[in-house]
Amino acid sequence: MCDVNKYYEMYDDIKKLQPEDTLRLVLDAKNDEERKFFMMLGNFLLQQKQKKIIEGNLF
């Protein structure tokens, strides 16, 4: 079995990424698979921020 705590720590680190960080990851990706993965992360983080703004009526 894998060390699941390691993945929870990664999740916490990923949530701290800023848009410019995910853009850099996308631009520096070694291949298309990595690029798509980092784009997916960036989209997820953006959606989470949008959700908070909508829920807080901040738009």
Phi and psi in degrees as GROMACS dihedral restraints (atoms count N, CA, C in turn):
[ dihedral_restraints ]
;  ai    aj    ak    al  type     phi  dphi    fc
    3     4     5     6     1   -80.7    20    10
    4     5     6     7     1   165.5    20    10
    6     7     8     9     1   -81.9    20    10
    7     8     9    10     1    94.1    20    10
    9    10    11    12     1   -66.0    20    10
   10    11    12    13     1   -27.3    20    10
   12    13    14    15     1   -60.7    20    10
   13    14    15    16     1   -34.2    20    10
   15    16    17    18     1   -59.6    20    10
   16    17    18    19     1   -38.9    20    10
   18    19    20    21     1   -75.2    20    10
   19    20    21    22     1   -32.6    20    10
   21    22    23    24     1   -66.6    20    10
   22    23    24    25     1   -36.7    20    10
   24    25    26    27     1   -66.2    20    10
   25    26    27    28     1   -41.0    20    10
   27    28    29    30     1   -62.4    20    10
   28    29    30    31     1   -41.4    20    10
   30    31    32    33     1   -58.2    20    10
   31    32    33    34     1   -46.3    20    10
   33    34    35    36     1   -62.3    20    10
   34    35    36    37     1   -39.7    20    10
   36    37    38    39     1   -65.9    20    10
   37    38    39    40     1   -42.7    20    10
   39    40    41    42     1   -63.3    20    10
   40    41    42    43     1   -37.8    20    10
   42    43    44    45     1   -62.9    20    10
   43    44    45    46     1   -20.0    20    10
   45    46    47    48     1   -85.9    20    10
   46    47    48    49     1    -7.7    20    10
   48    49    50    51     1   -64.5    20    10
   49    50    51    52     1   141.6    20    10
   51    52    53    54     1   -97.7    20    10
   52    53    54    55     1   160.8    20    10
   54    55    56    57     1   -53.2    20    10
   55    56    57    58     1   -39.1    20    10
   57    58    59    60     1   -67.5    20    10
   58    59    60    61     1   -27.6    20    10
   60    61    62    63     1   -68.4    20    10
   61    62    63    64     1   -46.3    20    10
   63    64    65    66     1   -67.9    20    10
   64    65    66    67     1   -35.2    20    10
   66    67    68    69     1   -61.3    20    10
   67    68    69    70     1   -43.9    20    10
   69    70    71    72     1   -61.9    20    10
   70    71    72    73     1   -41.0    20    10
   72    73    74    75     1   -62.3    20    10
   73    74    75    76     1   -42.3    20    10
   75    76    77    78     1   -63.8    20    10
   76    77    78    79     1   -46.7    20    10
   78    79    80    81     1   -66.5    20    10
   79    80    81    82     1   -31.6    20    10
   81    82    83    84     1   -94.8    20    10
   82    83    84    85     1     4.2    20    10
   84    85    86    87     1   -58.1    20    10
   85    86    87    88     1   143.3    20    10
   87    88    89    90     1   -79.3    20    10
   88    89    90    91     1   -23.9    20    10
   90    91    92    93     1  -155.4    20    10
   91    92    93    94     1   176.3    20    10
   93    94    95    96     1   -64.5    20    10
   94    95    96    97     1   -35.4    20    10
   96    97    98    99     1   -63.8    20    10
   97    98    99   100     1   -45.4    20    10
   99   100   101   102     1   -62.6    20    10
  100   101   102   103     1   -43.7    20    10
  102   103   104   105     1   -57.7    20    10
  103   104   105   106     1   -46.6    20    10
  105   106   107   108     1   -64.1    20    10
  106   107   108   109     1   -39.1    20    10
  108   109   110   111     1   -62.2    20    10
  109   110   111   112     1   -48.4    20    10
  111   112   113   114     1   -68.5    20    10
  112   113   114   115     1   -32.6    20    10
  114   115   116   117     1   -65.5    20    10
  115   116   117   118     1   -39.8    20    10
  117   118   119   120     1   -62.5    20    10
  118   119   120   121     1   -42.6    20    10
  120   121   122   123     1   -62.1    20    10
  121   122   123   124     1   -45.0    20    10
  123   124   125   126     1   -60.9    20    10
  124   125   126   127     1   -42.4    20    10
  126   127   128   129     1   -64.5    20    10
  127   128   129   130     1   -41.4    20    10
  129   130   131   132     1   -60.9    20    10
  130   131   132   133     1   -47.2    20    10
  132   133   134   135     1   -63.6    20    10
  133   134   135   136     1   -39.4    20    10
  135   136   137   138     1   -63.2    20    10
  136   137   138   139     1   -44.0    20    10
  138   139   140   141     1   -61.7    20    10
  139   140   141   142     1   -38.5    20    10
  141   142   143   144     1   -64.1    20    10
  142   143   144   145     1   -41.9    20    10
  144   145   146   147     1   -66.0    20    10
  145   146   147   148     1   -42.2    20    10
  147   148   149   150     1   -60.9    20    10
  148   149   150   151     1   -41.7    20    10
  150   151   152   153     1   -60.4    20    10
  151   152   153   154     1   -45.0    20    10
  153   154   155   156     1   -63.4    20    10
  154   155   156   157     1   -40.7    20    10
  156   157   158   159     1   -65.1    20    10
  157   158   159   160     1   -43.9    20    10
  159   160   161   162     1   -66.3    20    10
  160   161   162   163     1   -44.5    20    10
  162   163   164   165     1   -63.8    20    10
  163   164   165   166     1   -31.4    20    10
  165   166   167   168     1   -91.7    20    10
  166   167   168   169     1     7.5    20    10
  168   169   170   171     1    50.5    20    10
  169   170   171   172     1    43.2    20    10
  171   172   173   174     1   -97.7    20    10
  172   173   174   175     1     8.1    20    10
